């Protein structure tokens, strides 16, 4: 399903919101235009607050560390000078915690759904009051799906490669005709922050703070260009699922995957954690503000008390980390170490997932 921006600006906001967590090698003028476009798309950002209020209540689980890795905690240098919202680089200390060794999979999320009858945001009906002027028959549940363009295009309009697909959700990643059969070990996608937090509560876990996420991603090696080191292809091999080729029309699939890869397809970091770079973006607990690092606490920072994104002032956003299969040095560079993503809390896409952490009991 495709919609024009005119008359359907709200749902277009869902389609584009994840993209703007990515940086790009653009001129100042191109970035200004891109920011203007993002603001236009976000005008009338669809609120699914009513759907969230009607969500099934989830009982908190007891927690189980099976499949998790103990991170002893410690002191590290957080952030990256390359990105304005990741400055300044600053010293942070985190306490020890357990973290999932890989992103939450389709099979794991399916177990949660079967146990709770939970409906994700992408599966819930849309409220016509949130979309004035849009025909009721167009207000159908769905989510954002990346669709390659047939030829090279200007990178100033993300709606050329992001489509709002009716019926797309965690169980049908590309739409109603697709399924997760045979993809049980792939990361679950099309999960909003609300969905990820609900799963974490049911599992007796929580979402990581971005400080915990970055400390784990560094693997005890300190700050480097990429979480795996300073070379894009160490030993001439791809060590993360990112994008190769011409974006958004031709992924050459040099790393073996066009979209998401099964968890544990690439080497683990020194802590035994998989896919801390690429594959799918991962939700963090922290609310997003671009200026937070200027006043972040030195010990166990948990993010600001409120959310603010100057590009979309009316949207509540949480931090996302790690980049996805759509990131590369030619376009979306926010998979680099220390960089930050951001996402509106009720939105999802087929390059967005999560993993959980748990405190020692």
C-alpha positions as MATLAB code, in Angstrom:
seq = 'XXXXXXXXXXXXXXXXXXXXXXXXXXXXXXXXXXXXXXXXXXXXXXXXXXXXXXXXXXXXXXXXXXXXXXXXXXXXXXXXXXXXXXXXXXXXXXXXXXXXXXXXXXXXXXXXXXXXXXXXXXXXXXXXXXXXXXXXXXXXXXXXXXXXXXXXXXXXXXXXXXXXXXXXXXXXXXXXXXXXXXXXXXXXXXXXXXXXXXXXXXXXXXXXXXXXXXXXXXXXXXXXXXXXXXXXXXXXXXXXXXXXXXXXXXXXXXXXXXXXXXXXXXXXXXXXXXXXXXXXXXXXXXXXXXXXXXXXXXXXXXXXXXXXXXXXXXXXXXXXXXXXXXXXXXXXXXXXXXXXXXXXXXXXXXXXXXXXXXXXX';
ca = [
       0.000    0.000    0.000;
       1.368    3.394   -0.989;
       0.076    6.784    0.037;
       0.967   10.232   -1.118;
       2.202   12.724    1.432;
      -0.678   15.001    0.562;
      -3.669   13.991    2.651;
      -1.803   11.186    4.366;
       0.991   12.953    6.169;
       0.307   11.084    9.398;
       0.994    7.523    8.302;
       3.903    8.746    6.240;
       5.424    9.805    9.528;
       5.374    6.210   10.698;
       7.075    5.149    7.491;
       9.893    7.646    7.791;
      10.461    7.926   11.507;
      13.063    5.154   11.799;
      15.057    6.469    8.869;
      15.842    9.733   10.571;
      17.823    7.891   13.214;
      20.451    7.480   10.487;
      23.090    9.989    9.482;
      24.316   10.439    5.921;
      27.123   11.960    3.952;
      25.112   14.954    2.789;
      25.955   18.584    2.291;
      24.632   21.087    4.815;
      21.976   22.127    2.304;
      20.946   18.518    1.678;
      20.696   17.897    5.405;
      18.630   21.059    5.815;
      16.239   19.893    3.102;
      16.096   16.423    4.607;
      15.281   17.894    8.014;
      12.551   19.990    6.433;
      11.130   16.909    4.781;
      11.206   14.984    8.040;
       9.338   17.788    9.750;
       6.731   17.816    6.990;
       6.198   14.098    7.189;
       5.929   14.258   10.961;
       3.211   16.919   10.789;
       0.183   15.146   12.191;
       2.273   12.241   13.481;
      -0.234    9.460   14.131;
      -0.864    8.855   17.794;
      -1.679    5.306   18.721;
      -2.037    6.224   22.373;
      -5.631    4.984   22.416;
      -4.521    1.619   21.069;
      -1.796    1.437   23.685;
      -4.257    2.150   26.474;
      -6.312   -0.803   25.255;
      -3.339   -3.172   25.193;
      -3.495   -6.416   27.127;
      -2.081   -6.169   30.624;
       1.193   -8.039   30.890;
       2.196   -9.748   34.119;
       5.817   -9.342   35.109;
       7.845  -12.528   34.804;
      10.351  -14.005   37.243;
      13.299  -13.653   34.876;
      15.695  -16.266   33.542;
      19.319  -15.681   32.555;
      19.376  -18.531   30.028;
      20.835  -17.156   26.792;
      22.144  -14.062   28.553;
      25.711  -12.927   29.183;
      26.948  -11.382   32.426;
      28.583   -7.997   31.848;
      30.696   -7.101   34.888;
      30.286   -3.347   34.455;
      33.025   -0.778   34.663;
      34.205    2.545   33.312;
      34.312    3.480   29.623;
      34.372    6.391   27.187;
      30.895    6.906   25.754;
      29.798    8.741   22.612;
      31.406    9.790   19.338;
      32.770   13.126   18.141;
      31.493   12.447   14.604;
      27.846   13.005   15.532;
      26.456   16.193   17.096;
      24.038   14.378   19.413;
      26.789   11.992   20.578;
      29.041   14.777   21.868;
      30.910   15.277   24.038;
      32.595   11.944   24.519;
      32.456   11.416   28.253;
      33.500    8.913   30.879;
      30.701    6.742   32.253;
      30.551    3.965   34.828;
      27.882    1.254   34.741;
      27.084   -1.473   37.251;
      27.062   -5.127   36.208;
      24.059   -6.641   34.420;
      22.961   -9.532   32.234;
      22.240   -8.909   28.549;
      20.738  -11.114   25.839;
      23.479  -12.599   23.698;
      21.424  -11.842   20.587;
      18.401   -9.868   19.484;
      15.015  -11.223   20.554;
      13.927  -13.716   17.905;
      10.633  -14.408   16.201;
      10.334  -17.681   18.126;
      10.878  -15.933   21.460;
       8.386  -13.196   20.653;
       5.861  -15.749   19.431;
       6.064  -17.526   22.806;
       5.268  -14.208   24.484;
       2.273  -13.593   22.218;
       0.904  -17.094   22.770;
       1.245  -16.734   26.548;
      -0.357  -13.283   26.787;
      -2.500  -12.790   23.642;
      -0.627   -9.516   23.236;
      -1.334   -7.429   20.138;
       1.502   -5.279   18.855;
       0.908   -1.665   17.918;
       1.191   -2.566   14.209;
      -1.720   -5.003   14.620;
      -4.092   -2.617   16.388;
      -6.816   -0.590   14.642;
      -6.089    3.037   13.878;
      -8.306    5.756   15.287;
      -9.903    7.865   12.507;
      -9.788   10.882   14.830;
      -6.008   10.814   14.554;
      -6.160   11.033   10.730;
      -8.578   13.777    9.711;
      -9.417   13.717    6.029;
      -8.144   10.194    5.418;
     -10.739    7.719    4.100;
     -11.743    5.178    6.747;
     -10.991    2.245    4.436;
      -7.363    3.364    4.309;
      -6.955    3.318    8.079;
      -5.804   -0.247    8.366;
      -3.177   -1.752   10.693;
       0.269   -2.058    9.175;
       3.867   -0.993    9.394;
       6.797    0.400    7.431;
       8.619   -1.927    5.028;
      11.797   -1.100    3.134;
      11.289   -1.599   -0.610;
      14.246   -1.104   -2.990;
      13.682    1.371   -5.790;
      13.997    0.125   -9.405;
      16.749    2.635  -10.199;
      19.015    5.089   -8.401;
      17.111    7.993   -6.897;
      17.824   11.180   -5.014;
      18.160   10.479   -1.309;
      16.051   13.438   -0.223;
      12.709   11.594   -0.070;
      12.575    8.427    2.064;
       9.043    7.661    0.917;
      10.640    6.391   -2.286;
      11.893    3.312   -0.431;
       9.693    3.144    2.672;
       6.150    1.882    2.131;
       3.371    1.662    4.698;
       2.234   -1.912    4.089;
      -1.217   -2.939    5.282;
      -1.001   -6.112    7.344;
       2.750   -5.914    7.913;
       3.652   -6.837   11.477;
       5.970   -9.081   13.476;
       4.270  -12.272   12.206;
       4.050  -11.021    8.602;
       7.247   -8.990    8.082;
       6.611   -8.035    4.444;
       2.811   -8.063    4.575;
      -0.068  -10.572    4.777;
       1.428  -12.993    2.243;
       4.652  -13.357    4.231;
       5.255  -15.256    7.454;
       7.952  -16.105    9.983;
       7.852  -19.816    9.172;
      11.455  -20.834    8.631;
      12.577  -17.557   10.169;
      12.180  -18.527   13.816;
      15.774  -17.522   14.593;
      15.590  -14.161   12.830;
      15.221  -11.049   14.970;
      11.627  -10.026   15.531;
      10.828   -6.750   13.743;
       7.945   -4.263   13.471;
       8.048   -3.839   17.251;
       7.397   -0.438   18.764;
       8.969    0.647   22.027;
       5.707   -0.261   23.760;
       5.872   -3.790   22.338;
       9.515   -4.278   23.304;
       8.878   -3.027   26.850;
       5.874   -5.346   27.201;
       7.940   -8.366   26.147;
      10.742   -7.395   28.515;
       8.316   -7.146   31.445;
       6.798  -10.551   30.651;
      10.296  -12.063   30.490;
      11.230  -10.558   33.860;
      13.762   -8.312   32.177;
      13.940   -4.716   30.971;
      15.284   -2.762   28.024;
      18.909   -1.605   28.325;
      19.923    1.942   29.015;
      21.965    3.257   26.119;
      25.008    3.381   28.406;
      24.592   -0.329   29.169;
      24.070   -1.025   25.482;
      27.216    0.842   24.401;
      29.376   -0.629   27.163;
      28.345   -4.122   26.058;
      28.866   -3.271   22.379;
      32.431   -2.116   22.983;
      33.241   -5.579   24.267;
      35.883   -4.299   26.653;
      38.028   -3.052   23.763;
      37.460    0.654   24.272;
      36.303    3.232   21.766;
      36.934    2.498   18.056;
      35.459    3.513   14.693;
      33.278    0.414   14.642;
      32.407   -1.754   17.606;
      34.543   -4.516   16.095;
      37.585   -2.269   15.496;
      38.872    0.370   13.100;
      38.716   -1.513    9.780;
      35.436   -1.803    7.899;
      36.315   -5.301    6.628;
      38.897   -6.871    8.928;
      40.787   -9.543    7.024;
      38.724   -8.691    3.949;
      35.549  -10.133    5.512;
      32.229   -8.560    6.422;
      31.637   -8.998   10.155;
      28.211   -7.347   10.389;
      24.990   -7.280    8.386;
      24.970   -3.855    6.737;
      24.290   -2.516    3.230;
      26.639   -2.937    0.278;
      26.096   -1.408   -3.135;
      23.942    1.458   -4.371;
      21.341    2.627   -1.867;
      18.374    2.215   -2.156;
      18.188    0.383   -5.481;
      20.840   -2.334   -5.463;
      22.150   -4.246   -2.485;
      24.998   -6.403   -3.795;
      24.589   -8.731   -0.808;
      28.329   -9.115   -0.286;
      27.723   -9.978    3.359;
      25.248  -12.691    2.326;
      21.982  -10.927    3.221;
      19.583   -8.502    1.553;
      17.634   -7.770    4.720;
      17.818   -9.097    8.283;
      19.994  -12.116    8.965;
      19.382  -14.921   11.456;
      20.831  -14.116   14.854;
      24.402  -15.359   15.384;
      25.188  -15.227   11.640;
      28.266  -13.070   12.266;
      31.080  -13.348   14.829;
      30.354  -12.507   18.454;
      32.204   -9.707   20.213;
      34.632  -10.446   23.097;
      31.718  -10.603   25.546;
      29.957  -13.220   23.405;
      27.317  -10.823   22.050;
      26.021  -10.997   18.480;
      24.833   -8.268   16.091;
      25.692   -5.248   18.213;
      26.376   -3.684   14.802;
      23.896   -3.835   11.943;
      21.100   -6.357   11.349;
      18.272   -4.439   13.090;
      18.091   -1.328   15.220;
      17.548   -2.015   18.922;
      15.341   -0.069   21.310;
      16.864    1.348   24.502;
      15.063    2.571   27.600;
      16.317    6.170   27.419;
      14.185    9.005   26.196;
      15.946   10.910   23.397;
      17.370   14.417   23.600;
      20.236   15.568   21.340;
      21.808   17.568   24.188;
      21.705   14.897   26.880;
      25.427   14.076   26.827;
      26.221   17.645   27.844;
      24.768   16.961   31.287;
      24.648   13.180   31.555;
      25.503   11.726   34.993;
      28.836    9.916   35.207;
      27.381    6.863   36.972;
      24.626    4.670   35.493;
      22.944    7.333   33.323;
      19.339    6.497   32.507;
      18.521    9.248   30.039;
      16.691   12.566   30.391;
      13.362   13.010   32.131;
      11.686   14.155   28.916;
      12.017   13.688   25.178;
      12.835   16.392   22.649;
      13.860   16.183   19.014;
      14.131   19.568   17.254;
      13.289   17.846   13.959;
       9.962   16.601   15.362;
       9.193   18.570   18.542;
       5.798   16.961   19.102;
       6.975   13.342   19.008;
       8.001   11.308   22.039;
      11.165    9.430   21.113;
      13.389    6.803   22.673;
      16.976    5.998   21.794;
      17.782    3.223   19.326;
      21.234    1.727   18.922;
      23.338   -0.370   16.569;
      22.144    0.470   13.070;
      20.614   -2.056   10.683;
      20.976   -3.892    7.385;
      20.264   -0.544    5.669;
      23.329    1.224    7.078;
      26.611    1.772    5.231;
      29.419    4.297    4.992;
      27.784    5.600    1.793;
      24.433    6.444    3.326;
      23.295    5.607    6.851;
      26.389    5.781    9.030;
      24.731    5.575   12.439;
      25.889    2.010   12.948;
      29.328    3.386   13.847;
      30.509    3.100   17.429;
      29.118    5.683   19.821;
      26.390    6.945   17.470;
      22.740    7.206   18.437;
      19.461    6.501   16.699;
      16.008    7.717   17.703;
      12.482    6.519   17.149;
       8.934    7.636   17.895;
       7.663    5.280   20.580;
       4.629    3.900   18.728;
       6.378    3.262   15.408;
       8.009    0.161   13.971;
       9.577   -1.071   10.753;
      11.180   -4.177    9.281;
      14.645   -3.050   10.410;
      13.802   -2.445   14.077;
      13.997   -4.942   16.943;
      15.454   -5.151   20.460;
      17.270   -7.177   23.097;
      16.831   -7.199   26.882;
      18.923   -6.866   30.017;
      18.384   -8.047   33.585;
      19.789   -6.942   36.909;
      21.548   -9.444   39.137;
      19.137  -10.768   41.751;
];
